[in-house]
Amino acid sequence: MPPHRRNYSAEFKEEAVKMVIETSRPIAQVAKELGIHDATLGNWVNAYRRELR
């Protein structure tokens, strides 16, 4: 059986990205604190940065 895919609210994603952007902390550190995979948070941060361009 494939692993269950979690859905995160827009608010959760926004707060997680802010934790990385505003504090300049490493994505891996923030992801570990939030209990999510660092690649997932990295994708959210990259999407946020693309939107700013």
Biopython code that builds the backbone (N, CA, C, O; Angstrom):
import numpy as np
from Bio.PDB.StructureBuilder import StructureBuilder

atoms = [
    (1, "MET", "N", (0.843, -1.178, 0.000)),
    (1, "MET", "CA", (0.000, 0.000, 0.000)),
    (1, "MET", "C", (0.899, 1.257, 0.000)),
    (1, "MET", "O", (1.833, 1.342, 0.798)),
    (2, "PRO", "N", (0.627, 2.220, -0.880)),
    (2, "PRO", "CA", (1.461, 3.425, -0.933)),
    (2, "PRO", "C", (1.273, 4.276, 0.320)),
    (2, "PRO", "O", (0.216, 4.242, 0.951)),
    (3, "PRO", "N", (2.306, 5.038, 0.673)),
    (3, "PRO", "CA", (2.185, 5.884, 1.858)),
    (3, "PRO", "C", (1.109, 6.952, 1.686)),
    (3, "PRO", "O", (0.839, 7.403, 0.573)),
    (4, "HIS", "N", (0.508, 7.345, 2.787)),
    (4, "HIS", "CA", (-0.552, 8.356, 2.771)),
    (4, "HIS", "C", (0.065, 9.720, 2.491)),
    (4, "HIS", "O", (1.051, 10.099, 3.123)),
    (5, "ARG", "N", (-0.496, 10.440, 1.571)),
    (5, "ARG", "CA", (-0.017, 11.769, 1.225)),
    (5, "ARG", "C", (-0.740, 12.795, 2.091)),
    (5, "ARG", "O", (-1.969, 12.866, 2.092)),
    (6, "ARG", "N", (0.027, 13.580, 2.819)),
    (6, "ARG", "CA", (-0.577, 14.571, 3.714)),
    (6, "ARG", "C", (-0.876, 15.848, 2.953)),
    (6, "ARG", "O", (-0.137, 16.246, 2.053)),
    (7, "ASN", "N", (-1.968, 16.477, 3.333)),
    (7, "ASN", "CA", (-2.324, 17.777, 2.776)),
    (7, "ASN", "C", (-2.113, 18.828, 3.851)),
    (7, "ASN", "O", (-2.525, 18.652, 4.997)),
    (8, "TYR", "N", (-1.471, 19.919, 3.472)),
    (8, "TYR", "CA", (-1.194, 21.000, 4.403)),
    (8, "TYR", "C", (-1.991, 22.227, 3.996)),
    (8, "TYR", "O", (-2.146, 22.520, 2.811)),
    (9, "SER", "N", (-2.488, 22.933, 4.987)),
    (9, "SER", "CA", (-3.265, 24.139, 4.700)),
    (9, "SER", "C", (-2.352, 25.229, 4.159)),
    (9, "SER", "O", (-1.140, 25.215, 4.375)),
    (10, "ALA", "N", (-2.956, 26.163, 3.459)),
    (10, "ALA", "CA", (-2.199, 27.299, 2.928)),
    (10, "ALA", "C", (-1.566, 28.087, 4.068)),
    (10, "ALA", "O", (-0.456, 28.601, 3.929)),
    (11, "GLU", "N", (-2.265, 28.183, 5.188)),
    (11, "GLU", "CA", (-1.745, 28.916, 6.341)),
    (11, "GLU", "C", (-0.496, 28.239, 6.906)),
    (11, "GLU", "O", (0.476, 28.910, 7.252)),
    (12, "PHE", "N", (-0.526, 26.912, 6.998)),
    (12, "PHE", "CA", (0.627, 26.170, 7.504)),
    (12, "PHE", "C", (1.830, 26.385, 6.594)),
    (12, "PHE", "O", (2.936, 26.646, 7.066)),
    (13, "LYS", "N", (1.604, 26.274, 5.284)),
    (13, "LYS", "CA", (2.690, 26.464, 4.317)),
    (13, "LYS", "C", (3.274, 27.868, 4.427)),
    (13, "LYS", "O", (4.492, 28.047, 4.422)),
    (14, "GLU", "N", (2.392, 28.860, 4.526)),
    (14, "GLU", "CA", (2.837, 30.246, 4.613)),
    (14, "GLU", "C", (3.682, 30.485, 5.863)),
    (14, "GLU", "O", (4.726, 31.134, 5.798)),
    (15, "GLU", "N", (3.235, 29.966, 6.980)),
    (15, "GLU", "CA", (3.984, 30.140, 8.230)),
    (15, "GLU", "C", (5.328, 29.419, 8.164)),
    (15, "GLU", "O", (6.330, 29.937, 8.658)),
    (16, "ALA", "N", (5.359, 28.241, 7.566)),
    (16, "ALA", "CA", (6.611, 27.495, 7.444)),
    (16, "ALA", "C", (7.605, 28.253, 6.570)),
    (16, "ALA", "O", (8.786, 28.339, 6.904)),
    (17, "VAL", "N", (7.137, 28.797, 5.467)),
    (17, "VAL", "CA", (8.009, 29.566, 4.573)),
    (17, "VAL", "C", (8.528, 30.812, 5.289)),
    (17, "VAL", "O", (9.704, 31.157, 5.174)),
    (18, "LYS", "N", (7.649, 31.481, 6.024)),
    (18, "LYS", "CA", (8.067, 32.675, 6.771)),
    (18, "LYS", "C", (9.169, 32.342, 7.768)),
    (18, "LYS", "O", (10.093, 33.132, 7.964)),
    (19, "MET", "N", (9.073, 31.174, 8.398)),
    (19, "MET", "CA", (10.091, 30.775, 9.367)),
    (19, "MET", "C", (11.461, 30.672, 8.705)),
    (19, "MET", "O", (12.478, 30.978, 9.327)),
    (20, "VAL", "N", (11.490, 30.249, 7.464)),
    (20, "VAL", "CA", (12.756, 30.130, 6.735)),
    (20, "VAL", "C", (13.223, 31.498, 6.244)),
    (20, "VAL", "O", (14.374, 31.881, 6.457)),
    (21, "ILE", "N", (12.331, 32.228, 5.590)),
    (21, "ILE", "CA", (12.697, 33.497, 4.955)),
    (21, "ILE", "C", (13.061, 34.561, 5.993)),
    (21, "ILE", "O", (14.096, 35.217, 5.876)),
    (22, "GLU", "N", (12.217, 34.730, 6.999)),
    (22, "GLU", "CA", (12.399, 35.833, 7.944)),
    (22, "GLU", "C", (13.500, 35.594, 8.960)),
    (22, "GLU", "O", (14.067, 36.554, 9.483)),
    (23, "THR", "N", (13.818, 34.347, 9.254)),
    (23, "THR", "CA", (14.839, 34.070, 10.260)),
    (23, "THR", "C", (16.157, 33.601, 9.645)),
    (23, "THR", "O", (17.156, 33.460, 10.350)),
    (24, "SER", "N", (16.161, 33.362, 8.341)),
    (24, "SER", "CA", (17.358, 32.870, 7.629)),
    (24, "SER", "C", (17.866, 31.550, 8.205)),
    (24, "SER", "O", (19.056, 31.246, 8.128)),
    (25, "ARG", "N", (16.955, 30.774, 8.781)),
    (25, "ARG", "CA", (17.336, 29.464, 9.296)),
    (25, "ARG", "C", (17.320, 28.453, 8.159)),
    (25, "ARG", "O", (16.583, 28.626, 7.188)),
    (26, "PRO", "N", (18.118, 27.408, 8.267)),
    (26, "PRO", "CA", (18.151, 26.388, 7.210)),
    (26, "PRO", "C", (16.806, 25.686, 7.061)),
    (26, "PRO", "O", (16.100, 25.444, 8.039)),
    (27, "ILE", "N", (16.473, 25.370, 5.827)),
    (27, "ILE", "CA", (15.233, 24.661, 5.529)),
    (27, "ILE", "C", (15.170, 23.352, 6.309)),
    (27, "ILE", "O", (14.125, 23.013, 6.866)),
    (28, "ALA", "N", (16.266, 22.624, 6.353)),
    (28, "ALA", "CA", (16.274, 21.328, 7.037)),
    (28, "ALA", "C", (15.939, 21.474, 8.521)),
    (28, "ALA", "O", (15.224, 20.641, 9.078)),
    (29, "GLN", "N", (16.445, 22.519, 9.161)),
    (29, "GLN", "CA", (16.191, 22.735, 10.579)),
    (29, "GLN", "C", (14.719, 23.050, 10.828)),
    (29, "GLN", "O", (14.109, 22.489, 11.738)),
    (30, "VAL", "N", (14.155, 23.934, 10.036)),
    (30, "VAL", "CA", (12.751, 24.303, 10.193)),
    (30, "VAL", "C", (11.860, 23.097, 9.897)),
    (30, "VAL", "O", (10.897, 22.845, 10.622)),
    (31, "ALA", "N", (12.171, 22.359, 8.847)),
    (31, "ALA", "CA", (11.375, 21.187, 8.486)),
    (31, "ALA", "C", (11.376, 20.157, 9.608)),
    (31, "ALA", "O", (10.338, 19.570, 9.915)),
    (32, "LYS", "N", (12.520, 19.937, 10.213)),
    (32, "LYS", "CA", (12.599, 18.969, 11.309)),
    (32, "LYS", "C", (11.736, 19.415, 12.480)),
    (32, "LYS", "O", (11.035, 18.602, 13.083)),
    (33, "GLU", "N", (11.784, 20.703, 12.804)),
    (33, "GLU", "CA", (10.973, 21.231, 13.906)),
    (33, "GLU", "C", (9.477, 21.063, 13.641)),
    (33, "GLU", "O", (8.698, 20.813, 14.561)),
    (34, "LEU", "N", (9.089, 21.202, 12.381)),
    (34, "LEU", "CA", (7.673, 21.107, 12.014)),
    (34, "LEU", "C", (7.225, 19.679, 11.740)),
    (34, "LEU", "O", (6.029, 19.414, 11.623)),
    (35, "GLY", "N", (8.174, 18.760, 11.638)),
    (35, "GLY", "CA", (7.838, 17.363, 11.387)),
    (35, "GLY", "C", (7.463, 17.076, 9.948)),
    (35, "GLY", "O", (6.660, 16.187, 9.664)),
    (36, "ILE", "N", (8.062, 17.851, 9.030)),
    (36, "ILE", "CA", (7.816, 17.614, 7.604)),
    (36, "ILE", "C", (9.136, 17.341, 6.910)),
    (36, "ILE", "O", (10.202, 17.620, 7.460)),
    (37, "HIS", "N", (9.070, 16.803, 5.715)),
    (37, "HIS", "CA", (10.275, 16.485, 4.948)),
    (37, "HIS", "C", (10.902, 17.778, 4.441)),
    (37, "HIS", "O", (10.200, 18.694, 4.014)),
    (38, "ASP", "N", (12.227, 17.842, 4.492)),
    (38, "ASP", "CA", (12.906, 19.072, 4.077)),
    (38, "ASP", "C", (12.704, 19.388, 2.599)),
    (38, "ASP", "O", (12.689, 20.559, 2.218)),
    (39, "ALA", "N", (12.549, 18.375, 1.770)),
    (39, "ALA", "CA", (12.305, 18.632, 0.348)),
    (39, "ALA", "C", (10.942, 19.290, 0.136)),
    (39, "ALA", "O", (10.783, 20.129, -0.751)),
    (40, "THR", "N", (9.978, 18.913, 0.937)),
    (40, "THR", "CA", (8.647, 19.520, 0.843)),
    (40, "THR", "C", (8.729, 21.004, 1.161)),
    (40, "THR", "O", (8.219, 21.834, 0.408)),
    (41, "LEU", "N", (9.366, 21.337, 2.273)),
    (41, "LEU", "CA", (9.519, 22.740, 2.646)),
    (41, "LEU", "C", (10.365, 23.476, 1.621)),
    (41, "LEU", "O", (10.092, 24.637, 1.316)),
    (42, "GLY", "N", (11.369, 22.832, 1.093)),
    (42, "GLY", "CA", (12.197, 23.451, 0.052)),
    (42, "GLY", "C", (11.381, 23.812, -1.175)),
    (42, "GLY", "O", (11.590, 24.867, -1.775)),
    (43, "ASN", "N", (10.452, 22.943, -1.552)),
    (43, "ASN", "CA", (9.577, 23.233, -2.693)),
    (43, "ASN", "C", (8.709, 24.452, -2.413)),
    (43, "ASN", "O", (8.511, 25.296, -3.287)),
    (44, "TRP", "N", (8.189, 24.541, -1.185)),
    (44, "TRP", "CA", (7.348, 25.684, -0.826)),
    (44, "TRP", "C", (8.140, 26.987, -0.849)),
    (44, "TRP", "O", (7.652, 28.014, -1.321)),
    (45, "VAL", "N", (9.369, 26.933, -0.331)),
    (45, "VAL", "CA", (10.214, 28.132, -0.307)),
    (45, "VAL", "C", (10.572, 28.553, -1.729)),
    (45, "VAL", "O", (10.533, 29.741, -2.050)),
    (46, "ASN", "N", (10.915, 27.600, -2.572)),
    (46, "ASN", "CA", (11.249, 27.921, -3.964)),
    (46, "ASN", "C", (10.053, 28.518, -4.698)),
    (46, "ASN", "O", (10.210, 29.464, -5.470)),
    (47, "ALA", "N", (8.872, 27.979, -4.466)),
    (47, "ALA", "CA", (7.663, 28.516, -5.098)),
    (47, "ALA", "C", (7.424, 29.951, -4.635)),
    (47, "ALA", "O", (7.065, 30.813, -5.437)),
    (48, "TYR", "N", (7.622, 30.203, -3.356)),
    (48, "TYR", "CA", (7.463, 31.557, -2.811)),
    (48, "TYR", "C", (8.448, 32.523, -3.476)),
    (48, "TYR", "O", (8.078, 33.631, -3.866)),
    (49, "ARG", "N", (9.682, 32.097, -3.595)),
    (49, "ARG", "CA", (10.707, 32.963, -4.208)),
    (49, "ARG", "C", (10.407, 33.221, -5.679)),
    (49, "ARG", "O", (10.650, 34.322, -6.173)),
    (50, "ARG", "N", (9.882, 32.221, -6.387)),
    (50, "ARG", "CA", (9.507, 32.425, -7.795)),
    (50, "ARG", "C", (8.380, 33.439, -7.933)),
    (50, "ARG", "O", (8.358, 34.225, -8.879)),
    (51, "GLU", "N", (7.437, 33.419, -6.981)),
    (51, "GLU", "CA", (6.320, 34.354, -7.014)),
    (51, "GLU", "C", (6.779, 35.801, -6.839)),
    (51, "GLU", "O", (6.132, 36.724, -7.333)),
    (52, "LEU", "N", (7.888, 35.996, -6.143)),
    (52, "LEU", "CA", (8.386, 37.347, -5.897)),
    (52, "LEU", "C", (9.024, 37.976, -7.122)),
    (52, "LEU", "O", (9.173, 39.196, -7.181)),
    (53, "ARG", "N", (9.395, 37.181, -8.079)),
    (53, "ARG", "CA", (10.078, 37.720, -9.273)),
    (53, "ARG", "C", (9.148, 38.449, -10.170)),
    (53, "ARG", "O", (9.566, 38.958, -11.210)),
]
sb = StructureBuilder()
sb.init_structure("model")
sb.init_model(0)
sb.init_chain("A")
sb.init_seg("    ")
for serial, (resi, resn, name, xyz) in enumerate(atoms, 1):
    if name == "N":
        sb.init_residue(resn, " ", resi, " ")
    sb.init_atom(name, np.array(xyz, "f"), 0.0, 1.0, " ", f" {name:<3s}", serial, name[0])
structure = sb.get_structure()
